[in-house]
Amino acid sequence: MNPSFPYRVLLFYKYVRLPEAETFAQEHLAYCKELGVKGRILIADEGINGTLSGTPEQTERYMRDLKANPLFADTVFKIDEAEEHAFKKIFVRYRKELVTMRFDEEELDPNVVSGARLAPKQFYEMLRRDDVVVLDGRNGYEYDLGHFRGAIRADVESFREFPTWIRENMDGFKDKPVLTYCTGGIRCEKLSGFLIKEGFKEVYQLEGGIVTYGKDEEVKGRLFDGKCYVFDERISVPINHTDEDIVVGRCHHCGKPADRYINCTDDTCHMQFIVCDDCEREHNGYCSDKCEDHDRMAG
């Protein structure tokens, strides 16, 4: 870690049976407020999923304290340095599922059934094969900003839509090796398990997700084009650290290559869209003339 950065961003999850999860969520919120970290943490009966930011001292203490709980002793943290907080507030909430798939938890418990994990180098070698199917386990707008070369873009707006989409579109791939990936790994823990339940014979997942892949000193993010969407104030982070990186996103207004998401200036819209520098200036940060006219009329 570079000591010159004043903040760090932690990305982590752990699937584990958590007794009295709702009570734990309340206690964890109080702990985070006292510590002074900011972020978004989900607590469920099946475990924990979080992204938070804080000073190096705060994040070190958070990791140490969480791992002191035997249930989370082997939690893996992905760490990024940052110039400022990646969040404005701290949210700790109880949810029925860490990632919403609306399937019976016992049937899709990642500790029982899940795709074989591939380290970044292994995943990279598999990507280079001609016989593999690569499935992006994220939403369409995440794929549009950046993805692994040749990956399938599922036509879904939320993770819960994947089961139906897979049944309608991937039946012919059940005898092929399938590689799955997502931002930090948590979604593919369940997605790969679902594929196995559906009869796919050879299913893999990228261990640690795109974020870990981009930090591997040997692979250096190769074969990932564009940027990785993240759910904090940064919006996106670079993954491919070689001269092979290309921009795959397209400006919402003009269609030219662009790799930056912004929120529509209209407070009643706030739609997130990819935009180039020229169009951001020309359209004053609005996603449409309608939104710009609305703001003008309201003012």
N, C-alpha and C positions, 0 to 999 in steps of 0.2 A: 504493500500500500504506500502511496505517495503521501508523506506527512504534510506536504504543502497545501493539500486540499482541506478546507475547513469542515466539510461534511462528507458523510457516506450515505449510500442508499443500500438497504438490505432487501433481498428478495428470497423468500423461503417458504417451505410448506412441509407438513408431515402428516401422513395418513396414520392415525392411531386411534384406537377406541378411547374416547375421552369421557370419563364419568362426570356427571353434573356439569355438562358443557356450558349451560346457560349461566350458572353461577361463576364458572371459570372466566367467562367472557366479561362479566361485570367486574370481577377482581382484576383482570388483566387490563381493562380500561383505566382503572384507578392507578395501577402500577405504571402504565405508559405515561399518564398525565404527570405523575410525580417525577418520572425520569426525564420528561421533557421531549420525548421523541414525537414525530408526527408521521402519519401514514394511514393505511387502511388494512385492518386485520380481520379476517373472518374466522370464527370459531364454530365448529360443528361437532356432533357426536362422533364424527369420523376423523377429527383432527384439527389442524390449524393451517391457514394460508395467509401470508402477509407480505406487504411491502411497506417499509418505513424508512425515514431519514432522520439523521441526527449527527452530532459531532462524533469524531472518532471515539472519544471517551464514553459517550452515551451508547453508541452502538456496540462497543466492546462489552459494556456492562449488560446490555440487553441480551447479547448472545450468550454470555456467561451465565446469566440468571435463568434463561430459558433452558439451557442444556443441563442446569442443575436439577431440573425436574426429570426424573427417570423416564417419563413418557416421551420426552423430547431430546434425550441425551445424544442421539445420533443425527439430529437435524442438520441439514446442509444449507449453508448460507452463501448466496451469490452476492458479492460486494462490489459496488461501483463507487468511485470517488466523485464528488460533486462540489460545485462552487457555492451552492445554496441549498436550502431545504427543497425537497422534491414534492412536498405536500404543504398545505396551508393549515391543516388541522389533524387531529388524531381521531380515527374512528375504529372502534372495536365492536363488532356485531356478531350475534349468534345467528346462524343459518342452519337450515335442515341439512343442506349439502354444501361442501366446499366449492364444488363446481356443479351447477344444476344440470342434471341429466334426466331426472324424474324416473329413475329405475330403482328397483329394490336394492338397498345398500349391501345386503348380504351377497347378492348375485354379482355386484360389481365392486367388491372390496379389492382394491389394488394389492393388498397384502395376501390375497388368495389367488387372484387371476389378473395377470397383466403381461404386456408384451415384453420380450427380452430386451434388456437395456444395452444400449451401445454407447461407448465412450466416443467423444468427438472424432478421433482418428478412425475408429471402426465405422462410424456413421458416414464419414467422408468416403471411405473406401467402398461402402455399399452404394453411395450415391453415384459412383462412377460406373456401376454395372448397368447393363442394358435391360436386364430382366426384372428390375424392381419397380414397384409402384410407390410413389412418394405422396403421402396425404398430409396436407397442412391441417392441423387440428385447431385452427383459430377461426375467427370470424372473417368475412370477406374483406372488410375495410382494413384489417391488419395485414392480410395477404397483399392487398393492393399497394401497400407502402414498401413491402419487402418480403421475399420468400426464397426458398431453396429452388435452384434452377430445375425446371421440369416438374415441380410439385403441382398436385391437383388442387384447384381452388374450389372448395365446397360452397355451394350456393346456400349459405346459412347466415342468419343474422344473430343467432345465439347458439350456445353450445347444446342446448336441449333439442335442437333441430337435427343434430348429427345422426341419431339412430334412424330416423325416417329417410334422410338423404342417402345414407349408406345403403339401406335396403333397396332404394329405388335406383341407385346409380353404380354400385360397386359389386354386384353379384357375380360379374364375369371375372373378377380378380381374385377369387378365393384360393386359387392354386398358385398364385404368385407371391413372392416376398413383398410385404407391405411395410414401408418405413413411415412412422408417424412422428410428428414433432409439434411443439408449441413454444410459448415464450420461455417458461421456466421449468416445464416438465409436468406440472400438476394435472393439466387437462388430458395429456396423453396417457397418464397412468390409468385413467378410466376409459379413454377412447380405445386404446389398444386392447384392454380387457373386453370391451364390447365387441370388437372385431373377432376376438377369439371365441366368444360366446356365439357369434353369428356363423361360425364355421370356417373362418379364414385360417389357413393352415400354418402360415409362417409370418408372425407379426413382431415388429421391433419398435422401440421407442428411443428417441434421443435423450440420453440421461442428462439431466440438468437443463434441457431445452436449448433454445437458440442463444440465450445469454451465456451459458457455459461454453457453447461451441465457439462463440466469438472471442472468448478469452483464452482458448487453447493456444499455447505458444507454437505448436507444430502446425496445426491446421490453419490458424489465423483467419477463420471465417470463410475460407474458400468455398465457392459454389453457392454462397448466399448473396443474392442481389438485392440492392436497396437497403433500407434501414428497418430496424425492428421496432414495432409499436410497443410502447409501455404505458401503463395506466397510472401516470403521475404527471407532474407539471412539465417534465422534459418532453413528453409525448413520443419521442423516438430516440433511439441510440444506434450508433454505427456498429456493424458486426464484421463485415469483410475488411480486413486490415491489409489487403494486398492491392496491387495495381489492377486486379481483375474486377473490382467492384464496378457495377453499373447502376444507373438510376432506372427503376422500373415504374415508379409512380407517375401519374399523369395529372396535370393541372386541371382542376374542376372547371375552369373557365375556357382555357384555350387548348387544352389537350397536350401541351408540350411536356417533356420530362420534368418532374419536380419531386422532391422528397421531403416536403414539410407539411404537416397538418396544422391548421389554425382553427379557432372557433369563430363562427360567424359573429360579426360585431353587434348584430341585433340581439338584445337581451332576451327577446321572446323566442328566438330561434336557437342560437348557440350550436348549430349544426357544425360538426367537425368535417373539414374537407381539405384535400391536398391542393396547394396553390403555389404558383411560381411568384417570384419577387415582383415582376412587372404587373401581373394581374392583381396582386394584393394591393399595390398602390393604385392601380386604375379603378378597382372596385371598392376601395377604402375598407377592405377586410370583410366585405359582405359576400354571402354565398350567392345572392341573386339581386336583381333590380327590385324585386318585390320587397325584400328585407330592407334594402336601402331606402326605398320609398316609405316603408312603414316607420322607420326611425325618423325620417324627415318630417312626416306628418305628426308623429308623436311629439316631436320637439317644437 
